[in-house]
């Protein structure tokens, strides 16, 4: 995907660097890798796959995942759709929303069911876990647990989890980074003929010009003339 900066005097796009979206099969491979990682506990696997699935299906940024609380997830259509209030980049509170479909909600609930309770609405949606050694004992430092369970995952921790998953799945390639999950969301939607205006709202792009970058990229993928070069 192409990203731009703008001159102060006029909104002239200037390409700065390139990041890519995940191919569909690579996105599926990432989820499979996170769900089957034998090095992790059941709780960690459930958390990691639910988090990555939510990011892929809604386009959430890592900071938005980190800030999400349990109370931000609310039912929208009984048994079918939920909404997650999003504390977005540069926002003072969780005042934006994304739709969460049943398949994503079920992953999140499967994870929350493994968390030690009782859970409060103000608790983080995705939380840290305690560190255990190979004998099942809590790892300590200076007599205290090395990692406390139930704390909000930092953006650094989220980056580590997703990057580790990309490597484990064998899909970590040049241009594929954690933010590629966000790039994948509008790309997948547009490939399925989603209306660009709906995609803009889903991604919470302030300007349609940002969404248009994805529209043009998908059009290029679908309407390339390479198949017409048949003379050679």
mmCIF file of the C-alpha atoms, coordinates in Angstrom:
data_MODEL
# 
_entry.id   MODEL 
# 
loop_
_atom_site.group_PDB 
_atom_site.id 
_atom_site.type_symbol 
_atom_site.label_atom_id 
_atom_site.label_alt_id 
_atom_site.label_comp_id 
_atom_site.label_asym_id 
_atom_site.label_entity_id 
_atom_site.label_seq_id 
_atom_site.pdbx_PDB_ins_code 
_atom_site.Cartn_x 
_atom_site.Cartn_y 
_atom_site.Cartn_z 
_atom_site.occupancy 
_atom_site.B_iso_or_equiv 
_atom_site.pdbx_formal_charge 
_atom_site.auth_seq_id 
_atom_site.auth_comp_id 
_atom_site.auth_asym_id 
_atom_site.auth_atom_id 
_atom_site.pdbx_PDB_model_num 
ATOM 1   C CA . UNK A 1 1   ? 0.000   0.000   0.000   1.00 0.00 ? 1   UNK A CA 1 
ATOM 2   C CA . UNK A 1 2   ? 1.113   3.560   -0.678  1.00 0.00 ? 2   UNK A CA 1 
ATOM 3   C CA . UNK A 1 3   ? 1.406   6.188   2.045   1.00 0.00 ? 3   UNK A CA 1 
ATOM 4   C CA . UNK A 1 4   ? 1.779   9.922   1.516   1.00 0.00 ? 4   UNK A CA 1 
ATOM 5   C CA . UNK A 1 5   ? 2.810   13.099  3.267   1.00 0.00 ? 5   UNK A CA 1 
ATOM 6   C CA . UNK A 1 6   ? 1.503   16.477  2.195   1.00 0.00 ? 6   UNK A CA 1 
ATOM 7   C CA . UNK A 1 7   ? 3.165   19.835  1.649   1.00 0.00 ? 7   UNK A CA 1 
ATOM 8   C CA . UNK A 1 8   ? 1.857   22.649  3.870   1.00 0.00 ? 8   UNK A CA 1 
ATOM 9   C CA . UNK A 1 9   ? 0.850   24.797  0.895   1.00 0.00 ? 9   UNK A CA 1 
ATOM 10  C CA . UNK A 1 10  ? -1.076  22.223  -1.121  1.00 0.00 ? 10  UNK A CA 1 
ATOM 11  C CA . UNK A 1 11  ? -2.302  18.710  -0.647  1.00 0.00 ? 11  UNK A CA 1 
ATOM 12  C CA . UNK A 1 12  ? 0.040   17.141  -3.177  1.00 0.00 ? 12  UNK A CA 1 
ATOM 13  C CA . UNK A 1 13  ? 0.702   13.478  -2.379  1.00 0.00 ? 13  UNK A CA 1 
ATOM 14  C CA . UNK A 1 14  ? 4.359   12.520  -2.034  1.00 0.00 ? 14  UNK A CA 1 
ATOM 15  C CA . UNK A 1 15  ? 5.152   8.813   -1.769  1.00 0.00 ? 15  UNK A CA 1 
ATOM 16  C CA . UNK A 1 16  ? 7.285   8.100   1.274   1.00 0.00 ? 16  UNK A CA 1 
ATOM 17  C CA . UNK A 1 17  ? 7.372   4.317   1.655   1.00 0.00 ? 17  UNK A CA 1 
ATOM 18  C CA . UNK A 1 18  ? 5.529   1.158   0.783   1.00 0.00 ? 18  UNK A CA 1 
ATOM 19  C CA . UNK A 1 19  ? 3.843   -1.401  2.978   1.00 0.00 ? 19  UNK A CA 1 
ATOM 20  C CA . UNK A 1 20  ? 1.808   -4.328  1.769   1.00 0.00 ? 20  UNK A CA 1 
ATOM 21  C CA . UNK A 1 21  ? -1.398  -6.083  2.716   1.00 0.00 ? 21  UNK A CA 1 
ATOM 22  C CA . UNK A 1 22  ? -1.427  -9.781  3.508   1.00 0.00 ? 22  UNK A CA 1 
ATOM 23  C CA . UNK A 1 23  ? -2.664  -12.133 0.800   1.00 0.00 ? 23  UNK A CA 1 
ATOM 24  C CA . UNK A 1 24  ? -5.764  -13.982 2.017   1.00 0.00 ? 24  UNK A CA 1 
ATOM 25  C CA . UNK A 1 25  ? -3.939  -17.303 2.350   1.00 0.00 ? 25  UNK A CA 1 
ATOM 26  C CA . UNK A 1 26  ? -1.173  -15.643 4.369   1.00 0.00 ? 26  UNK A CA 1 
ATOM 27  C CA . UNK A 1 27  ? -3.737  -14.059 6.701   1.00 0.00 ? 27  UNK A CA 1 
ATOM 28  C CA . UNK A 1 28  ? -5.268  -17.498 7.252   1.00 0.00 ? 28  UNK A CA 1 
ATOM 29  C CA . UNK A 1 29  ? -1.802  -18.959 7.841   1.00 0.00 ? 29  UNK A CA 1 
ATOM 30  C CA . UNK A 1 30  ? -1.133  -16.303 10.491  1.00 0.00 ? 30  UNK A CA 1 
ATOM 31  C CA . UNK A 1 31  ? -4.325  -17.197 12.372  1.00 0.00 ? 31  UNK A CA 1 
ATOM 32  C CA . UNK A 1 32  ? -3.528  -20.909 12.157  1.00 0.00 ? 32  UNK A CA 1 
ATOM 33  C CA . UNK A 1 33  ? 0.008   -20.332 13.438  1.00 0.00 ? 33  UNK A CA 1 
ATOM 34  C CA . UNK A 1 34  ? -1.196  -18.299 16.415  1.00 0.00 ? 34  UNK A CA 1 
ATOM 35  C CA . UNK A 1 35  ? -3.918  -20.813 17.259  1.00 0.00 ? 35  UNK A CA 1 
ATOM 36  C CA . UNK A 1 36  ? -1.593  -23.825 17.134  1.00 0.00 ? 36  UNK A CA 1 
ATOM 37  C CA . UNK A 1 37  ? 1.597   -22.389 18.684  1.00 0.00 ? 37  UNK A CA 1 
ATOM 38  C CA . UNK A 1 38  ? 2.627   -25.162 21.088  1.00 0.00 ? 38  UNK A CA 1 
ATOM 39  C CA . UNK A 1 39  ? 5.015   -22.832 22.918  1.00 0.00 ? 39  UNK A CA 1 
ATOM 40  C CA . UNK A 1 40  ? 2.100   -20.837 24.301  1.00 0.00 ? 40  UNK A CA 1 
ATOM 41  C CA . UNK A 1 41  ? -0.498  -21.646 26.937  1.00 0.00 ? 41  UNK A CA 1 
ATOM 42  C CA . UNK A 1 42  ? -4.159  -22.212 26.033  1.00 0.00 ? 42  UNK A CA 1 
ATOM 43  C CA . UNK A 1 43  ? -4.916  -18.726 27.352  1.00 0.00 ? 43  UNK A CA 1 
ATOM 44  C CA . UNK A 1 44  ? -2.175  -17.096 25.283  1.00 0.00 ? 44  UNK A CA 1 
ATOM 45  C CA . UNK A 1 45  ? -3.191  -18.923 22.112  1.00 0.00 ? 45  UNK A CA 1 
ATOM 46  C CA . UNK A 1 46  ? -6.835  -17.935 22.568  1.00 0.00 ? 46  UNK A CA 1 
ATOM 47  C CA . UNK A 1 47  ? -5.864  -14.321 23.212  1.00 0.00 ? 47  UNK A CA 1 
ATOM 48  C CA . UNK A 1 48  ? -3.446  -14.041 20.315  1.00 0.00 ? 48  UNK A CA 1 
ATOM 49  C CA . UNK A 1 49  ? -5.739  -15.522 17.671  1.00 0.00 ? 49  UNK A CA 1 
ATOM 50  C CA . UNK A 1 50  ? -8.750  -13.488 18.886  1.00 0.00 ? 50  UNK A CA 1 
ATOM 51  C CA . UNK A 1 51  ? -6.681  -10.321 18.778  1.00 0.00 ? 51  UNK A CA 1 
ATOM 52  C CA . UNK A 1 52  ? -5.275  -10.956 15.296  1.00 0.00 ? 52  UNK A CA 1 
ATOM 53  C CA . UNK A 1 53  ? -8.717  -11.948 13.969  1.00 0.00 ? 53  UNK A CA 1 
ATOM 54  C CA . UNK A 1 54  ? -10.232 -8.736  15.340  1.00 0.00 ? 54  UNK A CA 1 
ATOM 55  C CA . UNK A 1 55  ? -7.452  -6.681  13.739  1.00 0.00 ? 55  UNK A CA 1 
ATOM 56  C CA . UNK A 1 56  ? -7.867  -8.363  10.362  1.00 0.00 ? 56  UNK A CA 1 
ATOM 57  C CA . UNK A 1 57  ? -11.664 -8.088  10.342  1.00 0.00 ? 57  UNK A CA 1 
ATOM 58  C CA . UNK A 1 58  ? -11.977 -4.496  11.590  1.00 0.00 ? 58  UNK A CA 1 
ATOM 59  C CA . UNK A 1 59  ? -8.690  -2.761  10.747  1.00 0.00 ? 59  UNK A CA 1 
ATOM 60  C CA . UNK A 1 60  ? -7.877  -1.769  14.321  1.00 0.00 ? 60  UNK A CA 1 
ATOM 61  C CA . UNK A 1 61  ? -4.492  -0.200  15.005  1.00 0.00 ? 61  UNK A CA 1 
ATOM 62  C CA . UNK A 1 62  ? -2.269  -1.631  17.737  1.00 0.00 ? 62  UNK A CA 1 
ATOM 63  C CA . UNK A 1 63  ? -2.877  1.402   19.983  1.00 0.00 ? 63  UNK A CA 1 
ATOM 64  C CA . UNK A 1 64  ? -6.630  0.852   19.607  1.00 0.00 ? 64  UNK A CA 1 
ATOM 65  C CA . UNK A 1 65  ? -6.306  -2.818  20.532  1.00 0.00 ? 65  UNK A CA 1 
ATOM 66  C CA . UNK A 1 66  ? -4.189  -1.876  23.536  1.00 0.00 ? 66  UNK A CA 1 
ATOM 67  C CA . UNK A 1 67  ? -6.767  0.661   24.752  1.00 0.00 ? 67  UNK A CA 1 
ATOM 68  C CA . UNK A 1 68  ? -9.817  -1.588  24.299  1.00 0.00 ? 68  UNK A CA 1 
ATOM 69  C CA . UNK A 1 69  ? -11.731 -2.516  27.457  1.00 0.00 ? 69  UNK A CA 1 
ATOM 70  C CA . UNK A 1 70  ? -14.258 -5.294  28.014  1.00 0.00 ? 70  UNK A CA 1 
ATOM 71  C CA . UNK A 1 71  ? -17.059 -2.749  28.476  1.00 0.00 ? 71  UNK A CA 1 
ATOM 72  C CA . UNK A 1 72  ? -16.331 -1.296  25.021  1.00 0.00 ? 72  UNK A CA 1 
ATOM 73  C CA . UNK A 1 73  ? -17.746 -4.478  23.414  1.00 0.00 ? 73  UNK A CA 1 
ATOM 74  C CA . UNK A 1 74  ? -21.547 -4.196  23.260  1.00 0.00 ? 74  UNK A CA 1 
ATOM 75  C CA . UNK A 1 75  ? -24.318 -6.122  21.528  1.00 0.00 ? 75  UNK A CA 1 
ATOM 76  C CA . UNK A 1 76  ? -25.733 -4.377  18.449  1.00 0.00 ? 76  UNK A CA 1 
ATOM 77  C CA . UNK A 1 77  ? -28.017 -7.001  16.838  1.00 0.00 ? 77  UNK A CA 1 
ATOM 78  C CA . UNK A 1 78  ? -29.022 -9.841  19.154  1.00 0.00 ? 78  UNK A CA 1 
ATOM 79  C CA . UNK A 1 79  ? -26.816 -12.868 18.518  1.00 0.00 ? 79  UNK A CA 1 
ATOM 80  C CA . UNK A 1 80  ? -25.494 -11.505 15.214  1.00 0.00 ? 80  UNK A CA 1 
ATOM 81  C CA . UNK A 1 81  ? -23.501 -8.294  15.517  1.00 0.00 ? 81  UNK A CA 1 
ATOM 82  C CA . UNK A 1 82  ? -21.676 -6.418  18.224  1.00 0.00 ? 82  UNK A CA 1 
ATOM 83  C CA . UNK A 1 83  ? -19.955 -3.063  18.282  1.00 0.00 ? 83  UNK A CA 1 
ATOM 84  C CA . UNK A 1 84  ? -16.621 -2.194  19.781  1.00 0.00 ? 84  UNK A CA 1 
ATOM 85  C CA . UNK A 1 85  ? -16.136 1.379   20.862  1.00 0.00 ? 85  UNK A CA 1 
ATOM 86  C CA . UNK A 1 86  ? -12.670 2.439   19.753  1.00 0.00 ? 86  UNK A CA 1 
ATOM 87  C CA . UNK A 1 87  ? -10.298 4.809   21.520  1.00 0.00 ? 87  UNK A CA 1 
ATOM 88  C CA . UNK A 1 88  ? -8.617  5.904   18.322  1.00 0.00 ? 88  UNK A CA 1 
ATOM 89  C CA . UNK A 1 89  ? -5.355  7.591   17.486  1.00 0.00 ? 89  UNK A CA 1 
ATOM 90  C CA . UNK A 1 90  ? -5.403  11.212  18.656  1.00 0.00 ? 90  UNK A CA 1 
ATOM 91  C CA . UNK A 1 91  ? -8.798  10.784  20.369  1.00 0.00 ? 91  UNK A CA 1 
ATOM 92  C CA . UNK A 1 92  ? -9.572  11.675  23.980  1.00 0.00 ? 92  UNK A CA 1 
ATOM 93  C CA . UNK A 1 93  ? -11.948 8.751   24.541  1.00 0.00 ? 93  UNK A CA 1 
ATOM 94  C CA . UNK A 1 94  ? -13.554 5.701   22.935  1.00 0.00 ? 94  UNK A CA 1 
ATOM 95  C CA . UNK A 1 95  ? -15.896 7.665   20.667  1.00 0.00 ? 95  UNK A CA 1 
ATOM 96  C CA . UNK A 1 96  ? -15.603 5.723   17.386  1.00 0.00 ? 96  UNK A CA 1 
ATOM 97  C CA . UNK A 1 97  ? -16.884 2.239   16.663  1.00 0.00 ? 97  UNK A CA 1 
ATOM 98  C CA . UNK A 1 98  ? -16.375 -0.830  14.519  1.00 0.00 ? 98  UNK A CA 1 
ATOM 99  C CA . UNK A 1 99  ? -18.781 -3.697  13.949  1.00 0.00 ? 99  UNK A CA 1 
ATOM 100 C CA . UNK A 1 100 ? -17.790 -7.070  15.357  1.00 0.00 ? 100 UNK A CA 1 
ATOM 101 C CA . UNK A 1 101 ? -19.373 -10.057 13.632  1.00 0.00 ? 101 UNK A CA 1 
ATOM 102 C CA . UNK A 1 102 ? -20.284 -13.298 15.385  1.00 0.00 ? 102 UNK A CA 1 
ATOM 103 C CA . UNK A 1 103 ? -17.217 -15.248 14.265  1.00 0.00 ? 103 UNK A CA 1 
ATOM 104 C CA . UNK A 1 104 ? -14.945 -12.615 15.812  1.00 0.00 ? 104 UNK A CA 1 
ATOM 105 C CA . UNK A 1 105 ? -17.101 -12.212 18.919  1.00 0.00 ? 105 UNK A CA 1 
ATOM 106 C CA . UNK A 1 106 ? -16.990 -15.967 19.510  1.00 0.00 ? 106 UNK A CA 1 
ATOM 107 C CA . UNK A 1 107 ? -13.175 -15.946 19.402  1.00 0.00 ? 107 UNK A CA 1 
ATOM 108 C CA . UNK A 1 108 ? -13.084 -13.093 21.915  1.00 0.00 ? 108 UNK A CA 1 
ATOM 109 C CA . UNK A 1 109 ? -15.560 -14.826 24.230  1.00 0.00 ? 109 UNK A CA 1 
ATOM 110 C CA . UNK A 1 110 ? -13.606 -18.094 24.057  1.00 0.00 ? 110 UNK A CA 1 
ATOM 111 C CA . UNK A 1 111 ? -10.557 -16.138 25.205  1.00 0.00 ? 111 UNK A CA 1 
ATOM 112 C CA . UNK A 1 112 ? -12.373 -14.231 27.962  1.00 0.00 ? 112 UNK A CA 1 
ATOM 113 C CA . UNK A 1 113 ? -13.779 -17.518 29.301  1.00 0.00 ? 113 UNK A CA 1 
ATOM 114 C CA . UNK A 1 114 ? -10.200 -18.631 30.027  1.00 0.00 ? 114 UNK A CA 1 
ATOM 115 C CA . UNK A 1 115 ? -9.296  -15.446 31.906  1.00 0.00 ? 115 UNK A CA 1 
ATOM 116 C CA . UNK A 1 116 ? -9.205  -15.564 35.691  1.00 0.00 ? 116 UNK A CA 1 
ATOM 117 C CA . UNK A 1 117 ? -12.282 -13.839 37.045  1.00 0.00 ? 117 UNK A CA 1 
ATOM 118 C CA . UNK A 1 118 ? -14.406 -12.224 37.980  1.00 0.00 ? 118 UNK A CA 1 
ATOM 119 C CA . UNK A 1 119 ? -13.727 -9.797  35.141  1.00 0.00 ? 119 UNK A CA 1 
ATOM 120 C CA . UNK A 1 120 ? -14.784 -6.153  35.316  1.00 0.00 ? 120 UNK A CA 1 
ATOM 121 C CA . UNK A 1 121 ? -15.989 -3.969  32.442  1.00 0.00 ? 121 UNK A CA 1 
ATOM 122 C CA . UNK A 1 122 ? -13.038 -1.670  33.006  1.00 0.00 ? 122 UNK A CA 1 
ATOM 123 C CA . UNK A 1 123 ? -10.556 -4.538  32.552  1.00 0.00 ? 123 UNK A CA 1 
ATOM 124 C CA . UNK A 1 124 ? -8.539  -4.598  29.320  1.00 0.00 ? 124 UNK A CA 1 
ATOM 125 C CA . UNK A 1 125 ? -10.059 -6.633  26.514  1.00 0.00 ? 125 UNK A CA 1 
ATOM 126 C CA . UNK A 1 126 ? -6.650  -8.174  25.801  1.00 0.00 ? 126 UNK A CA 1 
ATOM 127 C CA . UNK A 1 127 ? -4.474  -8.658  28.853  1.00 0.00 ? 127 UNK A CA 1 
ATOM 128 C CA . UNK A 1 128 ? -1.021  -9.796  29.885  1.00 0.00 ? 128 UNK A CA 1 
ATOM 129 C CA . UNK A 1 129 ? -0.432  -13.262 31.298  1.00 0.00 ? 129 UNK A CA 1 
ATOM 130 C CA . UNK A 1 130 ? 1.939   -14.448 33.996  1.00 0.00 ? 130 UNK A CA 1 
ATOM 131 C CA . UNK A 1 131 ? 5.229   -15.992 32.851  1.00 0.00 ? 131 UNK A CA 1 
ATOM 132 C CA . UNK A 1 132 ? 5.771   -19.663 33.739  1.00 0.00 ? 132 UNK A CA 1 
ATOM 133 C CA . UNK A 1 133 ? 8.887   -21.812 33.534  1.00 0.00 ? 133 UNK A CA 1 
ATOM 134 C CA . UNK A 1 134 ? 8.949   -25.324 32.051  1.00 0.00 ? 134 UNK A CA 1 
ATOM 135 C CA . UNK A 1 135 ? 7.927   -26.796 35.405  1.00 0.00 ? 135 UNK A CA 1 
ATOM 136 C CA . UNK A 1 136 ? 4.810   -24.649 35.536  1.00 0.00 ? 136 UNK A CA 1 
ATOM 137 C CA . UNK A 1 137 ? 6.103   -22.278 38.196  1.00 0.00 ? 137 UNK A CA 1 
ATOM 138 C CA . UNK A 1 138 ? 5.580   -18.525 37.971  1.00 0.00 ? 138 UNK A CA 1 
ATOM 139 C CA . UNK A 1 139 ? 8.804   -16.791 36.923  1.00 0.00 ? 139 UNK A CA 1 
ATOM 140 C CA . UNK A 1 140 ? 9.858   -14.219 39.509  1.00 0.00 ? 140 UNK A CA 1 
ATOM 141 C CA . UNK A 1 141 ? 12.356  -11.370 39.686  1.00 0.00 ? 141 UNK A CA 1 
ATOM 142 C CA . UNK A 1 142 ? 13.512  -10.079 43.082  1.00 0.00 ? 142 UNK A CA 1 
ATOM 143 C CA . UNK A 1 143 ? 10.774  -12.152 44.680  1.00 0.00 ? 143 UNK A CA 1 
ATOM 144 C CA . UNK A 1 144 ? 7.968   -10.678 42.574  1.00 0.00 ? 144 UNK A CA 1 
ATOM 145 C CA . UNK A 1 145 ? 6.204   -12.159 39.526  1.00 0.00 ? 145 UNK A CA 1 
ATOM 146 C CA . UNK A 1 146 ? 8.170   -11.207 36.405  1.00 0.00 ? 146 UNK A CA 1 
ATOM 147 C CA . UNK A 1 147 ? 4.969   -10.481 34.507  1.00 0.00 ? 147 UNK A CA 1 
ATOM 148 C CA . UNK A 1 148 ? 1.648   -9.647  36.149  1.00 0.00 ? 148 UNK A CA 1 
ATOM 149 C CA . UNK A 1 149 ? -1.489  -11.142 34.650  1.00 0.00 ? 149 UNK A CA 1 
ATOM 150 C CA . UNK A 1 150 ? -4.480  -8.988  33.748  1.00 0.00 ? 150 UNK A CA 1 
ATOM 151 C CA . UNK A 1 151 ? -2.668  -5.808  32.773  1.00 0.00 ? 151 UNK A CA 1 
ATOM 152 C CA . UNK A 1 152 ? -3.273  -4.000  29.505  1.00 0.00 ? 152 UNK A CA 1 
ATOM 153 C CA . UNK A 1 153 ? -1.157  -5.305  26.623  1.00 0.00 ? 153 UNK A CA 1 
ATOM 154 C CA . UNK A 1 154 ? 1.254   -2.639  25.441  1.00 0.00 ? 154 UNK A CA 1 
ATOM 155 C CA . UNK A 1 155 ? 1.589   -1.801  21.754  1.00 0.00 ? 155 UNK A CA 1 
ATOM 156 C CA . UNK A 1 156 ? 5.095   -3.241  21.946  1.00 0.00 ? 156 UNK A CA 1 
ATOM 157 C CA . UNK A 1 157 ? 3.717   -6.554  23.228  1.00 0.00 ? 157 UNK A CA 1 
ATOM 158 C CA . UNK A 1 158 ? 1.093   -6.620  20.461  1.00 0.00 ? 158 UNK A CA 1 
ATOM 159 C CA . UNK A 1 159 ? 3.783   -5.950  17.850  1.00 0.00 ? 159 UNK A CA 1 
ATOM 160 C CA . UNK A 1 160 ? 5.844   -8.803  19.273  1.00 0.00 ? 160 UNK A CA 1 
ATOM 161 C CA . UNK A 1 161 ? 2.914   -11.255 19.264  1.00 0.00 ? 161 UNK A CA 1 
ATOM 162 C CA . UNK A 1 162 ? 1.866   -10.506 15.682  1.00 0.00 ? 162 UNK A CA 1 
ATOM 163 C CA . UNK A 1 163 ? 5.428   -10.401 14.332  1.00 0.00 ? 163 UNK A CA 1 
ATOM 164 C CA . UNK A 1 164 ? 6.161   -13.725 16.019  1.00 0.00 ? 164 UNK A CA 1 
ATOM 165 C CA . UNK A 1 165 ? 3.022   -15.140 14.400  1.00 0.00 ? 165 UNK A CA 1 
ATOM 166 C CA . UNK A 1 166 ? 4.014   -13.879 10.951  1.00 0.00 ? 166 UNK A CA 1 
ATOM 167 C CA . UNK A 1 167 ? 7.428   -15.513 11.330  1.00 0.00 ? 167 UNK A CA 1 
ATOM 168 C CA . UNK A 1 168 ? 5.959   -18.764 12.624  1.00 0.00 ? 168 UNK A CA 1 
ATOM 169 C CA . UNK A 1 169 ? 3.522   -18.869 9.700   1.00 0.00 ? 169 UNK A CA 1 
ATOM 170 C CA . UNK A 1 170 ? 6.361   -18.250 7.234   1.00 0.00 ? 170 UNK A CA 1 
ATOM 171 C CA . UNK A 1 171 ? 4.684   -15.150 5.784   1.00 0.00 ? 171 UNK A CA 1 
ATOM 172 C CA . UNK A 1 172 ? 7.009   -12.443 7.170   1.00 0.00 ? 172 UNK A CA 1 
ATOM 173 C CA . UNK A 1 173 ? 8.327   -10.915 3.953   1.00 0.00 ? 173 UNK A CA 1 
ATOM 174 C CA . UNK A 1 174 ? 9.675   -7.497  2.900   1.00 0.00 ? 174 UNK A CA 1 
ATOM 175 C CA . UNK A 1 175 ? 6.892   -4.956  3.321   1.00 0.00 ? 175 UNK A CA 1 
ATOM 176 C CA . UNK A 1 176 ? 4.822   -7.230  5.561   1.00 0.00 ? 176 UNK A CA 1 
ATOM 177 C CA . UNK A 1 177 ? 4.641   -5.692  9.034   1.00 0.00 ? 177 UNK A CA 1 
ATOM 178 C CA . UNK A 1 178 ? 2.150   -5.630  11.892  1.00 0.00 ? 178 UNK A CA 1 
ATOM 179 C CA . UNK A 1 179 ? 0.358   -2.658  10.316  1.00 0.00 ? 179 UNK A CA 1 
ATOM 180 C CA . UNK A 1 180 ? -0.169  -4.848  7.236   1.00 0.00 ? 180 UNK A CA 1 
ATOM 181 C CA . UNK A 1 181 ? -3.119  -6.360  9.098   1.00 0.00 ? 181 UNK A CA 1 
ATOM 182 C CA . UNK A 1 182 ? -4.827  -2.959  8.992   1.00 0.00 ? 182 UNK A CA 1 
ATOM 183 C CA . UNK A 1 183 ? -3.997  -2.580  5.288   1.00 0.00 ? 183 UNK A CA 1 
ATOM 184 C CA . UNK A 1 184 ? -5.515  -5.991  4.625   1.00 0.00 ? 184 UNK A CA 1 
ATOM 185 C CA . UNK A 1 185 ? -8.957  -5.081  5.984   1.00 0.00 ? 185 UNK A CA 1 
ATOM 186 C CA . UNK A 1 186 ? -10.008 -2.515  3.334   1.00 0.00 ? 186 UNK A CA 1 
ATOM 187 C CA . UNK A 1 187 ? -8.293  -4.544  0.611   1.00 0.00 ? 187 UNK A CA 1 
ATOM 188 C CA . UNK A 1 188 ? -10.302 -7.669  1.455   1.00 0.00 ? 188 UNK A CA 1 
ATOM 189 C CA . UNK A 1 189 ? -13.523 -5.645  1.701   1.00 0.00 ? 189 UNK A CA 1 
ATOM 190 C CA . UNK A 1 190 ? -12.999 -3.924  -1.656  1.00 0.00 ? 190 UNK A CA 1 
ATOM 191 C CA . UNK A 1 191 ? -12.088 -7.201  -3.345  1.00 0.00 ? 191 UNK A CA 1 
ATOM 192 C CA . UNK A 1 192 ? -15.535 -8.381  -2.216  1.00 0.00 ? 192 UNK A CA 1 
ATOM 193 C CA . UNK A 1 193 ? -17.138 -5.313  -3.867  1.00 0.00 ? 193 UNK A CA 1 
ATOM 194 C CA . UNK A 1 194 ? -17.756 -3.335  -0.674  1.00 0.00 ? 194 UNK A CA 1 
ATOM 195 C CA . UNK A 1 195 ? -18.860 0.250   -1.282  1.00 0.00 ? 195 UNK A CA 1 
ATOM 196 C CA . UNK A 1 196 ? -15.832 2.567   -0.842  1.00 0.00 ? 196 UNK A CA 1 
ATOM 197 C CA . UNK A 1 197 ? -17.842 4.919   1.394   1.00 0.00 ? 197 UNK A CA 1 
ATOM 198 C CA . UNK A 1 198 ? -18.641 2.021   3.724   1.00 0.00 ? 198 UNK A CA 1 
ATOM 199 C CA . UNK A 1 199 ? -14.963 1.082   3.728   1.00 0.00 ? 199 UNK A CA 1 
ATOM 200 C CA . UNK A 1 200 ? -14.022 4.657   4.656   1.00 0.00 ? 200 UNK A CA 1 
ATOM 201 C CA . UNK A 1 201 ? -16.390 4.519   7.638   1.00 0.00 ? 201 UNK A CA 1 
ATOM 202 C CA . UNK A 1 202 ? -15.120 1.110   8.711   1.00 0.00 ? 202 UNK A CA 1 
ATOM 203 C CA . UNK A 1 203 ? -11.507 2.273   8.593   1.00 0.00 ? 203 UNK A CA 1 
ATOM 204 C CA . UNK A 1 204 ? -12.406 5.636   10.157  1.00 0.00 ? 204 UNK A CA 1 
ATOM 205 C CA . UNK A 1 205 ? -10.420 7.499   7.528   1.00 0.00 ? 205 UNK A CA 1 
ATOM 206 C CA . UNK A 1 206 ? -10.839 11.226  8.013   1.00 0.00 ? 206 UNK A CA 1 
ATOM 207 C CA . UNK A 1 207 ? -10.425 11.879  4.288   1.00 0.00 ? 207 UNK A CA 1 
ATOM 208 C CA . UNK A 1 208 ? -11.747 9.827   1.387   1.00 0.00 ? 208 UNK A CA 1 
ATOM 209 C CA . UNK A 1 209 ? -8.392  10.360  -0.347  1.00 0.00 ? 209 UNK A CA 1 
ATOM 210 C CA . UNK A 1 210 ? -6.908  7.845   2.092   1.00 0.00 ? 210 UNK A CA 1 
ATOM 211 C CA . UNK A 1 211 ? -9.541  5.247   1.213   1.00 0.00 ? 211 UNK A CA 1 
ATOM 212 C CA . UNK A 1 212 ? -9.030  5.992   -2.471  1.00 0.00 ? 212 UNK A CA 1 
ATOM 213 C CA . UNK A 1 213 ? -5.467  4.693   -2.213  1.00 0.00 ? 213 UNK A CA 1 
ATOM 214 C CA . UNK A 1 214 ? -6.903  1.251   -1.449  1.00 0.00 ? 214 UNK A CA 1 
ATOM 215 C CA . UNK A 1 215 ? -9.583  1.589   -4.134  1.00 0.00 ? 215 UNK A CA 1 
ATOM 216 C CA . UNK A 1 216 ? -6.955  2.319   -6.792  1.00 0.00 ? 216 UNK A CA 1 
ATOM 217 C CA . UNK A 1 217 ? -4.757  -0.535  -5.596  1.00 0.00 ? 217 UNK A CA 1 
ATOM 218 C CA . UNK A 1 218 ? -7.620  -3.035  -5.813  1.00 0.00 ? 218 UNK A CA 1 
ATOM 219 C CA . UNK A 1 219 ? -8.660  -1.718  -9.232  1.00 0.00 ? 219 UNK A CA 1 
ATOM 220 C CA . UNK A 1 220 ? -5.101  -2.241  -10.390 1.00 0.00 ? 220 UNK A CA 1 
ATOM 221 C CA . UNK A 1 221 ? -5.186  -5.819  -9.109  1.00 0.00 ? 221 UNK A CA 1 
ATOM 222 C CA . UNK A 1 222 ? -8.511  -6.583  -10.786 1.00 0.00 ? 222 UNK A CA 1 
ATOM 223 C CA . UNK A 1 223 ? -8.214  -4.604  -14.005 1.00 0.00 ? 223 UNK A CA 1 
ATOM 224 C CA . UNK A 1 224 ? -4.597  -5.057  -15.010 1.00 0.00 ? 224 UNK A CA 1 
ATOM 225 C CA . UNK A 1 225 ? -3.973  -5.343  -18.751 1.00 0.00 ? 225 UNK A CA 1 
ATOM 226 C CA . UNK A 1 226 ? -1.174  -7.870  -18.435 1.00 0.00 ? 226 UNK A CA 1 
ATOM 227 C CA . UNK A 1 227 ? -3.436  -10.714 -19.569 1.00 0.00 ? 227 UNK A CA 1 
ATOM 228 C CA . UNK A 1 228 ? -3.898  -8.902  -22.892 1.00 0.00 ? 228 UNK A CA 1 
ATOM 229 C CA . UNK A 1 229 ? -0.203  -9.238  -23.743 1.00 0.00 ? 229 UNK A CA 1 
ATOM 230 C CA . UNK A 1 230 ? -0.564  -12.473 -25.718 1.00 0.00 ? 230 UNK A CA 1 
ATOM 231 C CA . UNK A 1 231 ? 1.781   -11.897 -28.662 1.00 0.00 ? 231 UNK A CA 1 
ATOM 232 C CA . UNK A 1 232 ? 4.794   -13.424 -26.915 1.00 0.00 ? 232 UNK A CA 1 
# 
